[in-house]
């Protein structure tokens, strides 16, 4: 199933239904105790539970299986967890309060360990703490969540991912979709090669969807999203907080400012980047001289978000693309601003550069507005000390690949589980990314909400979950519908009414009796509401035609008659 839905403001119920749809589970599955298998904490208990949950032929015992983990339990993984013959893998924390179940790779006799997950089919992870550091304190194998199956879907809900040596998510085959909701990801870096410090990497595959909602991502030495120069069909990033994420650097006079940045989303078909907070993002700076001959090498500044031509006519034309970049706040702390001001070799990243602006102005489906350059003071975020030490070392050594200081932020430190179990997990005094309610950012998002991850403001998150109509807003249609055109038969024009219950990428097209497309009445992103389109048949012959409305995975087709 290809995901064509671009989600804007959505309700709690819609989030739940979306998750269920993505992992192909009947709505009542999670309530069926017969499908749930409780897994006790311990060494390789989860591995054995999944591997052993098969018939004599090796097929899964229950295709609706949910593996439920104990809150506060520790699960040492003896090798990667994978799907049984490509069936959907679902691993969730038990309901209730208490610490997240901790999944920690177990070290071999050599001290190494496998990555936690290697997926060969759809997967749901919910309520889990997953470590990239093994039980003796060594980094495990890179790519914590490795997606190997073409067209697979991964949903990560309310999880905490900690430590990665290349990229938390490696999308290793085409047509994949990954969804992060209410989650935290932190500490992605390989000190010997800081270009390995990403959050999501498509490896240059043509992918379907990357979706980040109400999540916090912090401390990474490279791009948040790396597209490898290829196409991503849909990227939705809404109400997320990003802190101390480097992005690609622009050293040695190399100007790739239209194709690489912190978010390498230059060749998306649809991008929705809204209500986000970005502080010290692009912290390594744009390494060009501010003055003198070398300054001519950089004419556009390094962008946080990069936009380029699609150049993929078999996927979509430029007129079919839609970019919305609105209500975001981005900036730098005073420590970094002071350092940048003291050196001639660093220029600040900008949210959108001149090349981006040209792309936006040249496409009526591209919108960028209400974006604010400002900063906030977080309640308890990682300090800038290690970040500044890293930036200065990189500048002084000409971007050396050896002895780079790490920038990891961990309030508990790194240790062996046997002697220092408190070094794993979030600890008693975790980092928090709430900020002063007097700041402009606190009301800068749509509907007057705070920008960034709303989980840091529980009352605002609860309000955000409330359906718009209950807040006194306009009534949202209850369902997806397409009315019969009026008049019918018609000559030469007719009206077509339709309703949308949620923000979607919508197409409304007309076809002849041979199934050939003859007109596109609309193609783009629409918010919930009632809409009307007009079809003018003056250039077409009399006869029967069909009009088809598609929104997300839903579609309706009706017949109309042109009679001249």
C-alpha positions in Angstrom: 0.0 0.0 0.0 1.4 3.3 -1.0 0.8 6.2 1.4 -0.6 9.2 -0.3 -1.9 10.9 2.8 -0.3 14.1 4.0 -1.5 14.7 7.5 -1.9 18.2 9.0 -3.9 18.8 12.1 -5.2 15.4 13.2 -7.1 14.0 16.2 -6.1 11.3 18.6 -8.6 9.0 17.0 -7.2 9.6 13.6 -3.7 8.9 14.9 -4.8 5.6 16.3 -6.6 4.6 13.1 -3.6 5.6 11.0 -1.3 3.4 13.1 -3.7 0.5 12.8 -4.0 0.9 9.1 -0.2 1.1 8.6 0.5 -2.1 10.4 -2.4 -3.9 8.8 -4.1 -4.9 12.1 -7.9 -5.2 12.6 -9.1 -2.4 14.9 -9.9 -4.8 17.7 -6.6 -6.7 17.7 -4.9 -5.0 20.5 -7.9 -5.7 22.7 -7.8 -9.5 22.0 -5.8 -11.2 24.8 -5.5 -14.3 22.6 -3.3 -12.4 20.2 -1.1 -11.0 22.9 2.0 -12.9 24.2 3.6 -11.6 27.4 7.3 -11.8 27.3 9.3 -12.0 30.5 12.5 -9.8 30.9 15.8 -11.5 30.7 18.6 -12.6 28.3 17.3 -13.4 24.8 13.7 -13.9 26.0 12.4 -11.6 23.3 14.5 -13.3 20.6 13.2 -16.7 21.6 9.6 -15.5 21.9 9.6 -14.3 18.3 11.7 -17.1 16.8 9.7 -19.8 18.6 6.3 -18.4 17.8 5.9 -20.5 14.7 4.2 -23.6 13.3 6.0 -26.8 12.3 6.4 -25.2 8.8 8.0 -22.1 10.2 5.0 -19.9 9.6 3.8 -17.5 12.3 1.5 -19.0 14.9 -0.7 -15.9 14.8 -0.5 -13.2 12.1 -2.1 -10.7 14.6 0.5 -11.4 17.3 1.4 -8.6 19.7 4.5 -9.2 21.9 3.9 -7.3 25.2 6.9 -6.4 27.4 6.9 -5.7 31.1 7.3 -2.1 32.3 10.6 -1.7 34.1 11.9 -4.9 32.5 15.3 -5.3 30.9 15.5 -7.3 27.7 19.0 -8.3 26.6 19.0 -9.0 22.9 21.1 -11.9 21.6 21.1 -10.9 18.0 18.7 -8.8 15.9 15.0 -9.1 16.2 13.3 -9.7 12.9 10.0 -10.6 11.4 8.8 -14.2 11.0 8.7 -14.9 7.3 7.9 -11.3 6.6 4.8 -11.2 8.8 4.0 -8.0 10.7 6.1 -7.6 13.9 4.4 -5.8 16.8 6.3 -5.2 20.1 4.6 -3.0 22.7 5.0 -2.0 26.4 2.4 -3.1 28.8 -0.3 -0.5 29.6 0.0 1.5 32.7 2.7 3.6 34.5 6.3 2.8 35.1 9.6 2.8 33.3 9.7 1.8 29.6 10.9 -1.7 28.9 14.6 -1.5 28.0 16.0 -3.3 25.0 19.8 -3.6 25.2 22.0 -5.5 22.8 24.0 -8.3 24.5 27.7 -8.3 23.8 29.5 -11.3 22.4 32.8 -12.6 23.7 34.5 -10.1 21.4 32.6 -7.2 23.0 30.5 -6.5 19.8 26.8 -6.9 19.4 24.2 -6.9 16.6 21.8 -4.1 15.8 18.5 -4.4 17.8 16.2 -4.8 14.8 16.6 -6.0 11.2 13.1 -5.9 9.7 11.9 -8.0 6.8 8.3 -6.8 7.0 5.9 -4.3 8.5 6.5 -3.4 12.2 5.1 -1.5 15.2 7.2 -0.5 18.2 5.4 1.2 21.0 6.5 2.4 24.4 10.1 1.1 24.3 13.5 2.3 25.3 16.0 1.0 22.8 19.8 1.3 23.3 22.5 1.4 20.7 25.0 0.8 23.5 25.4 -2.9 24.5 25.4 -4.2 28.0 29.2 -3.8 28.5 29.2 -0.2 27.3 30.3 -0.6 23.7 28.6 0.7 20.6 26.5 -2.0 18.9 26.2 -2.5 15.2 25.0 0.6 13.3 21.5 1.2 12.0 19.4 0.4 15.1 16.2 0.0 13.0 17.2 -1.4 9.6 14.4 -1.7 7.1 15.1 -4.4 4.5 11.8 -5.2 2.8 10.6 -3.3 -0.3 7.4 -1.4 0.5 7.5 -2.1 4.2 6.1 0.3 6.9 7.5 1.0 10.3 5.6 2.8 13.0 7.5 4.0 16.1 5.2 5.3 18.8 6.1 6.7 22.2 9.6 5.2 22.1 13.1 6.5 23.2 16.0 5.6 20.9 19.4 6.2 22.4 22.9 6.1 20.7 23.6 5.3 17.1 26.9 5.1 15.1 25.4 6.0 11.6 21.7 6.4 11.3 18.8 5.3 13.6 16.7 4.3 10.6 18.2 2.9 7.4 15.7 2.6 4.6 17.4 -0.2 2.7 14.9 -0.8 0.0 12.6 1.3 -2.2 8.9 2.2 -1.5 9.2 2.2 2.3 7.4 4.3 4.9 8.5 5.3 8.4 6.4 7.0 11.0 7.7 8.5 14.3 5.0 9.7 16.8 5.5 11.0 20.3 9.1 9.7 20.4 12.6 10.9 21.3 15.8 10.1 19.4 19.2 11.3 20.6 22.9 10.8 20.2 23.8 9.8 16.6 27.5 10.2 15.8 30.6 8.2 14.8 33.5 10.4 16.1 36.0 8.9 13.5 33.6 10.0 10.7 31.0 12.6 11.8 29.2 12.3 8.5 27.8 9.1 10.1 25.5 10.8 12.5 22.1 10.8 10.9 18.6 10.1 12.2 17.0 8.8 9.0 18.8 7.7 5.8 17.1 6.6 2.6 20.4 5.3 1.1 19.3 6.9 -2.2 16.2 4.7 -2.6 13.0 6.1 -3.9 10.9 6.1 -0.8 7.2 6.6 -0.1 6.8 8.4 3.3 8.8 9.9 6.2 6.5 11.2 8.9 7.6 12.8 12.2 4.9 14.1 14.6 5.3 15.5 18.1 8.8 14.1 18.5 12.1 15.4 19.8 15.4 14.7 18.0 18.6 16.0 19.5 22.4 15.7 19.2 23.5 14.4 15.8 26.6 15.1 13.8 25.0 15.0 10.4 21.7 15.4 8.6 18.3 14.7 10.2 17.1 13.2 6.9 19.5 12.1 4.2 17.8 11.4 0.9 21.0 10.2 -1.0 20.0 12.4 -3.9 16.8 10.5 -4.8 13.1 11.1 -4.5 10.9 10.8 -1.4 7.2 10.9 -2.3 5.9 12.4 1.0 7.6 14.0 4.0 5.5 15.3 6.9 7.3 16.9 9.9 4.9 18.7 12.3 5.3 19.9 15.8 8.8 18.5 16.3 11.7 19.8 18.4 15.2 19.6 16.9 18.3 20.5 19.0 22.0 20.3 18.2 21.6 18.6 14.8 24.6 19.4 12.5 23.6 18.8 8.9 26.0 18.4 6.1 28.9 20.8 6.3 30.0 23.0 3.4 33.8 22.9 3.8 36.5 23.6 1.3 34.5 25.9 -0.9 32.1 23.2 -2.1 28.7 24.7 -2.7 25.9 22.1 -2.5 23.5 24.5 -1.0 20.5 23.4 -3.2 20.9 19.6 -2.5 22.3 19.1 1.0 21.5 20.5 4.4 20.1 19.5 7.7 16.9 18.1 6.0 17.9 16.7 2.7 14.4 16.8 1.2 15.3 18.6 -2.0 13.5 16.1 -4.2 10.3 15.4 -2.4 7.0 15.3 -4.3 5.1 16.6 -1.2 6.7 18.2 1.8 4.8 19.6 4.9 7.2 21.2 7.4 5.1 23.0 10.0 5.1 24.2 13.6 8.6 23.0 14.4 11.3 24.4 16.7 14.9 24.2 15.6 17.6 25.4 17.9 21.4 25.0 17.1 20.4 23.2 14.0 23.2 23.3 11.5 25.6 24.0 14.3 28.8 23.2 12.4 28.1 26.1 10.1 28.7 27.0 6.5 32.5 26.9 6.3 33.3 29.6 3.9 35.1 32.9 4.2 32.7 35.8 5.0 34.9 38.2 3.1 37.7 38.0 0.5 38.0 35.9 -2.7 36.8 32.7 -1.2 33.5 34.3 -0.1 32.5 34.2 -3.8 32.3 30.4 -3.7 29.2 30.6 -1.6 26.5 32.7 -3.1 23.4 31.3 -1.5 24.2 30.3 2.2 23.7 26.8 3.5 20.1 25.9 4.1 18.5 23.9 6.9 15.8 22.8 4.4 17.0 22.3 0.8 14.8 22.4 -2.2 15.7 21.4 -5.8 14.0 20.4 -9.0 12.5 16.9 -9.0 13.9 15.7 -12.4 11.8 12.5 -12.2 9.0 12.8 -14.8 8.1 9.2 -14.4 7.1 9.9 -10.7 5.7 13.5 -10.9 6.1 16.7 -12.7 7.0 20.0 -11.1 3.4 21.1 -11.2 2.4 18.1 -9.2 4.7 18.9 -6.3 3.5 20.6 -3.1 5.7 22.2 -0.4 4.3 23.9 2.7 6.9 25.4 5.1 5.1 27.5 7.7 5.0 28.5 11.4 8.5 27.3 12.3 10.9 28.9 14.7 14.7 28.5 14.2 17.7 30.0 15.9 21.0 29.7 17.8 22.0 30.0 21.5 24.1 33.0 22.5 27.2 30.8 23.0 27.2 29.7 19.3 26.3 33.1 18.0 29.2 34.7 19.9 31.6 32.1 18.5 30.3 32.4 14.9 30.8 36.2 15.2 34.4 35.7 16.2 35.6 33.8 13.2 35.8 34.7 9.5 35.3 31.1 8.3 31.8 30.3 9.5 28.5 31.5 8.2 25.2 30.6 9.9 22.8 28.2 8.3 19.5 29.8 7.3 16.2 28.1 7.2 15.7 28.7 3.5 18.4 30.2 1.2 18.2 32.2 -2.1 18.0 29.0 -4.2 15.1 27.8 -2.1 13.4 31.1 -2.5 13.7 30.9 -6.2 12.2 27.4 -6.2 9.3 28.6 -4.0 8.5 31.7 -6.1 8.5 29.6 -9.3 5.9 27.1 -8.2 2.4 28.2 -7.1 2.1 25.0 -5.0 5.1 25.9 -2.9 4.3 28.0 0.2 6.8 29.4 2.8 5.6 31.9 5.3 5.4 32.8 9.0 8.8 31.4 9.8 10.7 33.2 12.6 14.4 33.5 13.4 14.5 33.5 17.2 15.7 31.3 20.0 14.3 29.9 23.3 15.9 28.8 26.5 15.0 25.1 27.2 14.2 24.0 30.8 17.0 21.4 30.9 18.7 20.8 27.6 22.3 19.6 27.0 24.8 22.4 27.4 26.8 23.9 24.6 30.3 23.2 26.1 31.0 19.9 24.3 29.4 21.2 21.1 31.7 24.3 21.0 34.7 22.1 21.8 33.8 19.9 18.8 33.2 22.8 16.5 36.5 24.4 17.4 38.4 21.1 17.0 36.9 20.5 13.6 37.9 24.0 12.4 41.4 23.8 13.8 42.1 20.4 12.3 40.6 21.0 8.9 37.8 18.5 9.5 40.0 15.7 10.6 38.6 12.2 10.7 40.6 11.3 13.9 40.3 12.1 17.5 37.1 14.2 17.1 35.6 14.8 20.5 32.1 13.3 20.8 29.1 15.4 21.4 26.9 12.8 23.1 24.5 14.1 25.7 23.6 11.7 28.4 22.7 12.7 31.9 23.6 9.2 33.2 26.9 8.6 31.3 27.8 5.4 29.6 28.7 2.3 31.6 28.3 -1.5 31.9 24.9 -2.7 32.8 26.2 -5.2 35.4 28.0 -2.5 37.5 26.1 0.6 36.5 22.5 -0.2 35.4 21.6 3.5 36.0 23.6 4.4 32.9 20.9 3.0 30.7 17.5 4.6 30.3 16.4 8.1 30.8 17.3 8.4 34.5 15.8 10.4 37.3 16.6 13.8 35.9 16.1 13.6 32.1 16.6 16.4 29.6 13.5 18.4 29.1 12.6 20.8 26.2 9.8 22.9 27.6 10.6 26.6 27.4 9.4 30.0 28.8 5.7 30.7 28.1 6.6 34.3 27.6 8.6 33.5 24.5 7.2 34.3 21.1 7.6 30.6 20.1 5.0 29.6 22.7 2.1 30.9 20.6 3.7 30.9 17.1 2.3 27.6 15.8 -1.0 27.2 14.1 -4.0 27.8 16.5 -1.8 29.8 18.8 0.0 26.7 20.1 3.7 26.3 21.0 6.0 25.4 18.2 7.9 22.1 18.7 7.0 18.9 20.4 3.8 19.4 22.3 4.5 16.6 24.7 6.6 19.1 26.7 3.4 21.1 27.3 0.8 18.5 28.4 -2.1 20.9 28.6 -1.4 22.2 25.1 -1.0 18.7 23.8 -4.4 17.8 25.3 -5.9 20.8 23.6 -4.2 19.9 20.3 -5.8 16.4 20.5 -9.3 18.0 20.9 -11.2 18.0 17.6 -11.4 21.4 16.1 -15.1 21.6 16.1 -15.1 21.1 20.0 -12.9 24.2 20.2 -15.6 26.3 18.4 -13.9 26.0 15.0 -15.6 25.1 11.7 -17.4 21.8 11.5 -15.4 19.1 9.9 -17.2 16.7 7.5 -17.8 13.3 9.1 -16.6 11.3 6.0 -15.1 11.3 2.6 -17.8 11.9 -0.1 -18.2 12.8 -3.8 -21.6 14.2 -4.9 -23.2 13.6 -8.3 -22.4 16.5 -10.6 -25.0 19.1 -11.3 -26.5 19.7 -13.8 -26.3 16.3 -15.4 -26.5 15.9 -18.4 -24.7 19.2 -18.9 -23.5 21.6 -21.6 -20.8 22.9 -21.4 -20.1 23.2 -17.6 -21.0 21.3 -14.5 -20.3 21.5 -10.8 -18.8 18.7 -8.7 -19.0 18.9 -4.8 -16.9 16.8 -2.5 -16.0 16.5 1.2 -12.8 15.7 3.1 -12.6 14.7 6.8 -8.9 15.1 7.1 -5.9 16.9 5.4 -5.0 14.8 2.4 -3.3 14.9 -1.0 -6.2 15.1 -3.3 -6.7 14.5 -7.0 -10.0 15.0 -9.0 -9.7 13.8 -12.6 -12.0 13.1 -15.6 -11.7 10.1 -17.8 -13.3 9.0 -21.1 -15.0 5.6 -21.6 -11.7 4.1 -22.6 -10.2 5.0 -19.2 -8.0 7.8 -20.7 -7.5 10.8 -18.5 -8.9 13.9 -20.3 -8.8 16.5 -17.5 -7.3 17.2 -14.0 -9.7 19.4 -12.0 -7.5 19.5 -8.9 -4.3 18.0 -7.7 -2.8 19.1 -4.4 -3.1 19.2 -0.6 -6.5 20.2 1.0 -7.5 20.6 4.6 -10.8 19.1 6.0 -13.8 20.8 4.5 -16.3 21.1 1.6 -15.1 21.8 -1.9 -16.5 22.5 -5.4 -14.8 22.0 -8.7 -16.0 22.9 -12.2 -15.6 20.8 -15.3 -15.9 22.7 -18.7 -16.6 20.3 -21.5 -16.6 22.8 -24.3 -13.5 21.1 -25.9 -14.8 17.6 -25.6 -17.3 15.5 -27.7 -20.7 14.6 -26.4 -20.8 11.3 -24.5 -20.3 9.6 -21.2 -17.4 10.5 -19.0 -16.2 9.4 -15.5 -14.9 11.6 -12.7 -12.7 10.1 -9.9 -11.8 11.6 -6.5 -8.7 10.2 -4.7 -7.7 11.3 -1.2 -5.1 9.2 0.7 -6.1 5.5 0.2 -9.7 6.4 -0.5 -11.3 6.8 -4.0 -14.8 7.3 -5.5 -15.8 7.3 -9.1 -19.0 8.6 -10.7 -20.5 9.1 -14.2 -21.4 12.3 -15.9 -22.9 12.9 -19.4 -22.0 15.8 -21.7 -24.8 16.4 -24.2 -24.2 19.1 -26.8 
